[in-house]
Amino acid sequence: MLLTAGIALLVPNFGLFSSLVGSLGCAFLAFILPVLLHYQLFRTEGLSRKMMTTHMFILFFGATGAIVGVTVTIEDMINAPQSCS
């Protein structure tokens, strides 16, 4: 908790930093990691074409969401006004 408080005090626009970490972490945990783990578990049994297509769609959706989230957050960081502290 002290580490988090220290980072929040030292990093200007902590909300934007938190958004950057969240956009990467949430997309990875919600979309990419489950698909990769499911593939690892069932690859020896063979996955149907429909299942592989579903996996690819979910991976594409998750990667696209992460890229868009990171891009928007970085643009916001660049355009954010500097703090006067």
C-alpha positions as CSV (number, residue, x, y, z in Angstrom):
1,M,0.0,0.0,0.0
2,L,2.9,2.4,0.7
3,L,4.4,1.6,-2.7
4,T,1.1,2.5,-4.4
5,A,0.9,5.7,-2.4
6,G,4.5,6.6,-3.3
7,I,3.9,5.9,-7.0
8,A,0.7,8.0,-6.9
9,L,2.6,10.9,-5.4
10,L,5.6,10.7,-7.7
11,V,3.8,10.1,-11.0
12,P,2.0,13.1,-12.5
13,N,-1.4,12.2,-13.8
14,F,-1.5,8.9,-12.0
15,G,-5.0,8.3,-13.4
16,L,-3.5,8.1,-16.9
17,F,-0.7,5.8,-15.8
18,S,-3.3,3.6,-14.1
19,S,-5.4,3.6,-17.3
20,L,-2.3,2.5,-19.3
21,V,-1.6,-0.4,-17.0
22,G,-5.3,-1.4,-16.9
23,S,-5.7,-1.4,-20.6
24,L,-2.8,-3.8,-21.0
25,G,-3.5,-6.0,-18.0
26,C,-7.3,-6.3,-18.4
27,A,-7.2,-7.2,-22.1
28,F,-4.5,-9.8,-21.4
29,L,-6.3,-11.3,-18.4
30,A,-9.8,-11.2,-19.9
31,F,-9.2,-12.2,-23.5
32,I,-5.7,-13.3,-24.4
33,L,-4.7,-15.5,-21.4
34,P,-7.9,-17.7,-21.2
35,V,-7.6,-18.5,-24.9
36,L,-3.9,-19.4,-24.7
37,L,-4.6,-21.6,-21.6
38,H,-7.5,-23.3,-23.3
39,Y,-5.4,-24.0,-26.3
40,Q,-2.6,-25.4,-24.2
41,L,-5.0,-27.7,-22.3
42,F,-6.7,-29.1,-25.4
43,R,-4.1,-29.0,-28.1
44,T,-3.3,-32.7,-27.8
45,E,-6.9,-33.7,-28.4
46,G,-7.1,-31.5,-31.4
47,L,-9.4,-28.4,-31.7
48,S,-12.1,-28.1,-34.3
49,R,-11.9,-25.5,-37.0
50,K,-14.8,-23.7,-35.4
51,M,-13.0,-23.6,-32.0
52,M,-9.8,-22.4,-33.6
53,T,-11.8,-19.7,-35.5
54,T,-13.4,-18.6,-32.2
55,H,-9.9,-18.5,-30.5
56,M,-8.5,-16.4,-33.3
57,F,-11.5,-14.0,-33.1
58,I,-11.2,-13.6,-29.3
59,L,-7.4,-13.1,-29.6
60,F,-7.9,-10.5,-32.3
61,F,-10.6,-8.7,-30.3
62,G,-8.4,-8.7,-27.1
63,A,-5.3,-7.5,-29.0
64,T,-7.3,-4.8,-30.8
65,G,-8.8,-3.6,-27.5
66,A,-5.4,-3.5,-25.8
67,I,-3.8,-1.6,-28.7
68,V,-6.7,0.9,-28.9
69,G,-6.6,1.4,-25.1
70,V,-2.9,1.9,-25.0
71,T,-3.0,4.3,-28.0
72,V,-5.7,6.5,-26.5
73,T,-4.0,6.6,-23.1
74,I,-0.7,7.5,-24.6
75,E,-2.3,10.3,-26.6
76,D,-4.0,11.5,-23.4
77,M,-0.7,11.4,-21.6
78,I,1.0,13.5,-24.3
79,N,-1.9,16.0,-24.4
80,A,-2.3,16.2,-20.6
81,P,-1.5,19.6,-19.0
82,Q,1.6,19.6,-16.8
83,S,1.0,19.8,-13.1
84,C,2.3,22.9,-11.3
85,S,3.7,21.2,-8.3
